[in-house]
Amino acid sequence: MAWERAVEEVLLRRVVLRFRKGVETQRLSEVIVDDNDYLQVSAGMGKCSNYAHDKAMAGDVAVPEPDELLSDIQDLDTWRSQIETRSTATSRARKSGVSAAPLPPTATAAGSKSEG
């Protein structure tokens, strides 16, 4: 599944990989996961799950048309490219001792309104 692999290799920067015995904590310098990442991964996984594990045949789920599939692949590649760029900048900032740039407003925690 492309999205599962993208989470391992792109979003989590190979910190944790399936079937690997260790965790590469030094790679955390490149990792930021914001709400937008969560939403995109969730949407991508939700859509892919309809077609994976032979559900499509058993559940009478229509396989996407080639144009839709190409669009999904391009969306994943665009997301991957954005994460790569962000992760490289984050790693450089952290290694230089400068705080990473603050997360954009879409990345703030949901429900962070003050109660009162």
N, C-alpha and C positions, 0 to 999 in steps of 0.2 A: 504494500500500500504506500503510495507516494507521500501522503500527508504524514503517516507515522514516521517514515524515514526522514522527512523534512524536519519534524520536531526533534528527532535525535541529532541529526547532523547539522542542521541549519539553526534552528531556534535555540537549542540547548548546546550548540557548538561542540558536540561530541564529548561533553562532560560525562554523560551517561549513555552507554550504548548497550543494547540487548546482547546478552551472551558474553560480554566482556567482564572479567572478574573485578576489575578496579574501577574507581571513579576518578576522573582527572580534574581535580578541584582547581588546578591552576588555570584551566580554561574558563572558569567562572568570570574572569575579567572581561570577557566578551559578551556575557549574557545579560539581557534585559528582556523580560516578558511583560508586556502591558495588556490592557484589556482588549485593544484592537487585535493583538496577536491571538488572544484567546478566541475572540469572535470569528476570526478568519479560519483558524484551525478547526474550530467546532463546526463551522459551516462546511468546510471542505471535507472533513471526516464524515459528517452527516450525509453529504451527497455521495461520497465514494462508498460508504457502507451499504448503500442501496444496491450497488453493483458487485460487491465483493462477496467472497465466501459462497458463491453459487446461489445467493439469495435471489438474484435477478431471474433465474430460471424457475426456482421453486415458488417465488412470491409473485410471479407474473409482472415483474418490474421491467418497464421498457428500457432497453439499453440506449444511452444518449446517441443522438445523431453525430456524425463526424464533426460538424461545425461547433456543436455544443461541447464536445469532448476537447476540441482544439482550444476553445475559449477557456475551459477549465484548466487545461495545461498551461496556457498563457497566464492565467490568474495566479496559479501556483508559482510560476517562474518569476512573475513580477513581485510577489510577496517574498520569495527567496532572495531576490536581488536587493530589496529594501532591507531585509534582515542582515544580509552580508554587509551592506554599507553601514548600517547602524552599529553592528557588532564591531567592525573594524575601528570606527570612530570611538566607540565606548572603550575598547581595549587600549587604544592610544592614550585617551584621556586618563584612564585609571592608572596606567603604567607611568604616566608623567606626573602623577600626583594631583592632577586637576580633577575636580568632580565632573562626572559625566553630566551632560546637558540634562536639564529637568525634562521629565516626560511631558508630552503634549497633553492638553486638556482631555482628549479622548482616552487617555491612558490612566487617568486617575481612578482610584478605587471607587467602585459603585457603592452608593449609600454612604458617602463620606460627609453628608450634610450634618451639621451640628444639630443635636436635639435640644430643645429648650423651651 
